[in-house]
Amino acid sequence: MFSAIVAGTAADIDWLSLYGGPSIFLTRHRASLHSIVLSLLFPIALVVVLGVMAHRWGGTLIPLGSLQTEEVIPEDPAAKRNFVLRRFSTYVLGAPICAALLHIAMDSCQSDGVMLFWPFSSARFATDWLPSIDPWILTILIAAIALPELFHLVTSEIGAKAKKPRGQTGAIIGLALVIVYVGVRATLHSNVIALMQSRTFHGETPRRVSAFPESLSLLAWHGVVETESALNEIDVDVSSPDKFDADSSLRQFKPEPSPALDAARSTAVARRFLATAQIPKASLEKTETGYVVILRDLRYGATGETQHEIAAVIQLDLNNQVKSQELIWARDLHR
C-alpha cells in the first residue's frame, strides 16, 4: 500500500517547479516525471530500496501487503527469501507501477498536457476530456473507500467474516465507474468537436477546434475555434445542439502579419512558449520606442485555470530588434 501511494503520487513532485518562476514551471511541470519511462522506473527503484531496507532489518519492513488468512511468512530463511521475492515481484509489476501509470493516464485526459514519451519525444499529449479537478471522480473515489468501510462495520457487528481482502470489491467497482465516466466524457467531447466543426463562425470555416469541460456539468463545454481571421470563444450545451449559434461566439481577431511579429516569434522565449501552448494568441502594440508583443494561451481562459497562466512578453525597437524577452505570470500583465 505504501509503495503504491508513493509511486502513484511521485509524478506531482514537479509542482515544486512553481517556486522556480514561470519559466521553470512552463518547461518542468508535467514534463519528464509524467513520462511512461520514469513511471516505470520510479516504482521499481522505490521497491528495491524498500527491499534493501527490509533485508538489513530482517525483512520486517518489506511492504508485503495484506496476508490472506491461510498465508504465513515461512520461518526457514530460504523459504522466507523466496516468499519475499514473490511478493516483491507482485508489487513491482503490480500495484506501484499500475498506480504510477494510472496517474499519468488520468493527467493526459486533462488539458495541461504531459510528456508521455520523454526522453524520446518532448511532445505533450492532452485529450481535454477532464477538468483539472473533477468533483464527480472525487465523489466516486470517496464512495469507493467510505461505503466498504461502512459495510465492514455493519458486518462486523453481526459477526460475519469477509471472504475477500478488505476494500477489494469497492476498489474494483470504483475503478470501473471511473473508467465508464471517462468514456462518457470522451464521447461528449467528440460530439462537441463535431458540432463546432460542422458550423461556420461569422462566415468563416473552422481551421482548428478545441473543447474544454466544465467541472460540475457533463453537458457544458467551453469551445475555442480558430478561423482565418479570429479565435472564437463559445460555450456549448451538448443537450441542446439545435440551439447552438456559432455567430454568438466572442471573437478575438488575429494581428496582421508584420516584421515585428515575425521577429518576436523567432525569439527563444517565444519558441519555448509556443512549444507548450495549445491555442496561442498574439497581440501587437506599437509604442513610442518600438513594439510590444504578448503571447498568451487561450486554453487557460477556456478552462478557468488562470491562476498559473504564463505569458510571453517581447519588446522590440523600431527596427524590430529585440530589446527584452521574458516569460511572466499573466496576472502580472495588469499591474
C-alpha positions as CSV (number, residue, x, y, z in Angstrom):
1,M,0.0,0.0,0.0
2,F,2.8,2.4,1.0
3,S,4.7,1.8,-2.2
4,A,1.6,2.2,-4.4
5,I,0.7,5.5,-2.7
6,V,4.2,6.9,-3.1
7,A,4.6,5.7,-6.7
8,G,1.1,7.0,-7.6
9,T,1.8,10.5,-6.4
10,A,5.5,10.9,-7.1
11,A,5.0,12.5,-10.6
12,D,3.4,15.5,-8.9
13,I,6.7,16.5,-7.4
14,D,7.1,18.7,-10.5
15,W,4.6,21.1,-8.9
16,L,7.6,22.3,-6.9
17,S,8.8,23.9,-10.2
18,L,6.1,26.6,-9.4
19,Y,8.5,28.1,-7.0
20,G,11.1,28.5,-9.7
21,G,9.0,31.1,-11.5
22,P,7.0,30.9,-14.8
23,S,10.0,30.0,-17.0
24,I,10.8,26.9,-14.9
25,F,7.2,26.0,-14.4
26,L,6.4,26.1,-18.1
27,T,9.1,23.6,-19.0
28,R,9.2,21.3,-15.9
29,H,5.5,21.0,-14.9
30,R,4.1,17.7,-16.2
31,A,7.2,17.0,-18.2
32,S,9.7,14.2,-17.7
33,L,8.2,13.0,-14.3
34,H,5.0,12.3,-16.2
35,S,6.6,10.1,-18.8
36,I,6.0,6.4,-19.2
37,V,9.7,5.7,-18.7
38,L,10.0,7.3,-15.3
39,S,6.6,6.0,-14.3
40,L,8.0,2.5,-14.8
41,L,11.5,3.1,-13.3
42,F,10.5,5.0,-10.1
43,P,8.2,2.3,-8.6
44,I,10.9,-0.3,-9.3
45,A,13.6,1.8,-7.7
46,L,11.3,2.5,-4.8
47,V,10.5,-1.2,-4.1
48,V,14.2,-2.1,-4.5
49,V,15.1,0.5,-1.9
50,L,12.4,-0.9,0.5
51,G,13.7,-4.3,-0.2
52,V,17.3,-3.4,0.8
53,M,15.9,-1.8,4.0
54,A,13.9,-4.9,4.7
55,H,16.9,-7.1,4.1
56,R,19.0,-5.1,6.5
57,W,16.4,-5.2,9.2
58,G,15.4,-8.8,8.9
59,G,12.6,-8.4,6.4
60,T,10.2,-6.8,8.8
61,L,9.8,-3.6,6.8
62,I,9.0,-5.2,3.4
63,P,5.7,-3.9,2.0
64,L,4.1,-7.4,1.8
65,G,0.6,-6.1,1.7
66,S,-2.4,-7.8,3.4
67,L,-1.8,-11.5,4.0
68,Q,-4.7,-13.9,3.5
69,T,-5.9,-15.9,6.4
70,E,-4.2,-19.1,5.1
71,E,-0.9,-17.3,4.3
72,V,2.0,-17.3,6.7
73,I,5.6,-16.0,6.4
74,P,7.9,-19.0,6.4
75,E,10.4,-19.4,9.2
76,D,13.0,-21.1,7.1
77,P,15.5,-18.4,5.7
78,A,15.5,-19.8,2.2
79,A,11.7,-20.2,2.1
80,K,11.3,-16.8,3.6
81,R,13.6,-15.3,0.9
82,N,11.6,-16.9,-1.9
83,F,8.3,-15.8,-0.3
84,V,9.7,-12.2,-0.1
85,L,10.9,-12.3,-3.8
86,R,7.5,-13.5,-5.0
87,R,5.7,-10.7,-3.1
88,F,8.3,-8.2,-4.4
89,S,7.5,-9.3,-8.0
90,T,3.8,-8.8,-7.4
91,Y,4.4,-5.3,-6.0
92,V,6.9,-4.2,-8.6
93,L,4.9,-5.5,-11.5
94,G,1.6,-4.7,-9.9
95,A,0.3,-2.0,-7.5
96,P,3.1,0.6,-7.7
97,I,3.5,0.6,-11.5
98,C,-0.3,0.5,-12.1
99,A,-0.7,3.4,-9.7
100,A,2.0,5.4,-11.5
101,L,0.7,4.7,-14.9
102,L,-2.9,5.4,-13.9
103,H,-1.7,8.8,-12.6
104,I,-0.2,9.9,-15.9
105,A,-3.1,8.4,-17.8
106,M,-5.6,10.5,-15.9
107,D,-3.4,13.6,-16.3
108,S,-3.3,13.0,-20.1
109,C,-7.1,13.2,-20.1
110,Q,-6.8,16.8,-18.9
111,S,-5.7,19.9,-20.7
112,D,-2.3,20.7,-19.4
113,G,-0.5,18.1,-21.5
114,V,2.1,15.5,-20.4
115,M,5.3,14.3,-22.0
116,L,4.3,10.7,-22.2
117,F,7.3,9.6,-24.4
118,W,10.1,11.6,-22.8
119,P,13.1,11.3,-23.4
120,F,12.3,10.1,-26.9
121,S,9.9,13.0,-27.6
122,S,9.1,16.2,-25.9
123,A,5.6,16.4,-27.4
124,R,2.8,16.9,-24.9
125,F,-0.4,14.9,-25.0
126,A,-3.7,16.2,-23.8
127,T,-7.2,14.9,-24.7
128,D,-9.1,17.7,-22.9
129,W,-11.7,15.2,-21.6
130,L,-11.5,16.0,-17.9
131,P,-11.1,19.2,-15.8
132,S,-8.1,19.5,-13.6
133,I,-10.3,18.9,-10.5
134,D,-13.3,16.7,-11.2
135,P,-15.8,16.5,-8.4
136,W,-17.6,13.5,-9.9
137,I,-14.4,11.4,-9.9
138,L,-13.6,12.6,-6.3
139,T,-17.2,11.5,-5.3
140,I,-16.7,8.1,-6.9
141,L,-13.4,7.5,-5.2
142,I,-14.6,8.7,-1.8
143,A,-17.6,6.4,-2.1
144,A,-15.4,3.5,-3.1
145,I,-13.4,4.0,0.2
146,A,-16.2,5.0,2.6
147,L,-19.0,2.6,1.6
148,P,-16.9,-0.6,2.1
149,E,-15.8,0.7,5.5
150,L,-19.5,1.3,6.4
151,F,-20.4,-2.2,5.2
152,H,-17.5,-3.6,7.2
153,L,-18.8,-2.0,10.4
154,V,-22.2,-3.5,9.8
155,T,-21.0,-7.0,9.0
156,S,-18.5,-6.9,12.0
157,E,-21.4,-6.1,14.3
158,I,-23.3,-9.3,13.2
159,G,-20.1,-11.4,13.3
160,A,-19.8,-12.1,9.5
161,K,-16.4,-12.9,8.2
162,A,-15.1,-11.3,5.0
163,K,-14.1,-13.7,2.3
164,K,-12.2,-11.2,0.2
165,P,-9.4,-8.7,1.2
166,R,-10.9,-5.7,2.8
167,G,-11.8,-2.9,0.3
168,Q,-11.1,-5.0,-2.8
169,T,-14.7,-5.0,-4.1
170,G,-15.0,-1.3,-3.5
171,A,-11.8,-0.6,-5.3
172,I,-12.8,-2.7,-8.3
173,I,-16.2,-1.0,-8.6
174,G,-14.7,2.4,-8.1
175,L,-12.1,1.9,-10.8
176,A,-14.8,0.5,-13.2
177,L,-17.1,3.5,-12.6
178,V,-14.2,6.0,-13.2
179,I,-13.4,4.2,-16.5
180,V,-17.0,4.4,-17.6
181,Y,-17.2,8.1,-16.5
182,V,-14.1,9.0,-18.5
183,G,-15.5,7.2,-21.5
184,V,-18.7,9.2,-21.3
185,R,-16.6,12.4,-21.1
186,A,-14.6,11.4,-24.1
187,T,-17.8,10.7,-26.1
188,L,-19.3,14.1,-25.2
189,H,-16.0,15.8,-26.1
190,S,-16.1,14.2,-29.5
191,N,-19.7,15.3,-30.0
192,V,-18.9,18.9,-29.1
193,I,-15.9,18.9,-31.5
194,A,-18.1,17.5,-34.3
195,L,-20.8,20.1,-33.6
196,M,-18.4,23.1,-33.9
197,Q,-16.7,21.7,-37.0
198,S,-20.0,21.5,-38.8
199,R,-20.7,25.2,-38.5
200,T,-19.3,28.4,-39.8
201,F,-18.3,31.2,-37.5
202,H,-19.2,34.7,-38.7
203,G,-18.9,33.4,-42.3
204,E,-15.6,31.6,-41.8
205,T,-15.0,27.8,-41.7
206,P,-13.1,26.4,-38.7
207,R,-9.4,25.6,-39.1
208,R,-8.8,24.2,-35.6
209,V,-11.3,23.3,-32.9
210,S,-10.8,22.7,-29.2
211,A,-13.3,21.9,-26.4
212,F,-12.7,22.0,-22.7
213,P,-15.0,20.5,-20.0
214,E,-16.9,22.3,-17.3
215,S,-16.1,20.7,-13.9
216,L,-19.6,20.5,-12.5
217,S,-21.6,19.6,-15.6
218,L,-21.0,16.9,-18.1
219,L,-23.2,18.8,-20.7
220,A,-21.5,22.2,-20.6
221,W,-18.3,22.7,-22.5
222,H,-16.1,25.7,-23.5
223,G,-15.1,25.8,-27.1
224,V,-12.4,27.7,-28.9
225,V,-12.5,27.8,-32.7
226,E,-9.7,29.2,-34.9
227,T,-10.8,30.6,-38.2
228,E,-8.9,32.6,-40.8
229,S,-9.1,36.0,-39.1
230,A,-10.0,35.2,-35.5
231,L,-10.2,32.9,-32.5
232,N,-13.8,32.4,-31.4
233,E,-14.7,31.5,-27.9
234,I,-18.1,30.0,-27.3
235,D,-20.0,27.9,-24.7
236,V,-21.6,24.7,-25.9
237,D,-24.5,22.8,-24.3
238,V,-24.5,19.2,-25.6
239,S,-28.1,18.7,-24.6
240,S,-29.3,21.4,-26.9
241,P,-27.3,21.1,-30.2
242,D,-30.2,22.7,-32.2
243,K,-29.8,25.9,-30.2
244,F,-26.1,26.2,-30.8
245,D,-25.4,29.6,-32.5
246,A,-21.9,29.8,-33.9
247,D,-22.3,33.5,-34.6
248,S,-22.8,34.3,-30.9
249,S,-19.1,33.5,-30.2
250,L,-16.7,36.0,-28.8
251,R,-14.2,36.9,-31.4
252,Q,-10.6,37.8,-30.8
253,F,-9.0,38.9,-34.0
254,K,-5.5,37.8,-35.0
255,P,-2.9,40.6,-35.6
256,E,-2.0,41.3,-39.2
257,P,1.3,39.8,-40.3
258,S,4.2,42.1,-39.7
259,P,8.1,42.1,-39.4
260,A,7.7,42.9,-35.7
261,L,5.5,39.9,-35.1
262,D,7.9,37.6,-37.1
263,A,10.8,38.9,-35.1
264,A,9.1,38.3,-31.8
265,R,8.0,34.7,-32.8
266,S,11.6,33.8,-33.7
267,T,12.9,34.6,-30.2
268,A,13.9,31.9,-27.8
269,V,11.2,32.8,-25.3
270,A,8.5,32.7,-27.9
271,R,9.7,29.3,-29.2
272,R,9.6,27.9,-25.6
273,F,6.1,29.3,-25.1
274,L,4.7,28.1,-28.4
275,A,6.1,24.6,-27.8
276,T,3.6,24.1,-24.9
277,A,0.8,26.5,-25.9
278,Q,-2.4,24.8,-27.2
279,I,-4.2,27.9,-28.5
280,P,-1.6,30.7,-28.9
281,K,-2.9,34.2,-29.3
282,A,-0.6,37.1,-30.2
283,S,-1.2,40.8,-29.6
284,L,1.0,43.6,-31.0
285,E,1.2,47.1,-29.6
286,K,3.1,50.0,-31.0
287,T,4.8,52.3,-28.6
288,E,7.0,55.4,-28.9
289,T,10.2,53.4,-28.8
290,G,9.1,50.3,-30.7
291,Y,6.7,47.4,-30.3
292,V,5.4,45.1,-27.5
293,V,4.3,41.6,-28.5
294,I,2.4,39.5,-25.9
295,L,1.8,35.8,-26.5
296,R,-0.9,34.1,-24.5
297,D,-2.6,30.7,-24.5
298,L,-6.4,30.8,-24.6
299,R,-6.6,27.4,-23.1
300,Y,-6.2,28.9,-19.6
301,G,-9.3,31.1,-20.0
302,A,-11.4,28.4,-21.5
303,T,-10.6,26.0,-18.6
304,G,-10.8,28.7,-16.0
305,E,-7.3,27.9,-14.7
306,T,-5.8,31.4,-14.9
307,Q,-4.0,31.3,-11.6
308,H,-0.9,29.7,-13.2
309,E,-1.3,31.2,-16.6
310,I,2.0,32.1,-18.3
311,A,2.5,34.8,-21.0
312,A,5.5,35.6,-23.2
313,V,6.4,39.3,-23.5
314,I,8.8,40.5,-26.2
315,Q,9.8,44.1,-26.6
316,L,11.3,45.4,-29.9
317,D,12.7,48.6,-31.0
318,L,11.5,50.5,-34.1
319,N,13.9,48.4,-36.3
320,N,12.4,45.2,-35.0
321,Q,15.5,44.4,-32.9
322,V,14.7,42.5,-29.7
323,K,15.2,44.7,-26.6
324,S,13.9,42.2,-24.0
325,Q,12.1,38.9,-23.8
326,E,10.7,37.1,-20.8
327,L,8.1,34.7,-19.5
328,I,5.8,36.1,-16.8
329,W,2.7,35.2,-14.9
330,A,-0.2,36.5,-16.9
331,R,-1.7,38.1,-13.8
332,D,1.3,40.5,-13.8
333,L,0.3,41.9,-17.2
334,H,-2.3,44.1,-15.5
335,R,-0.1,45.5,-12.8
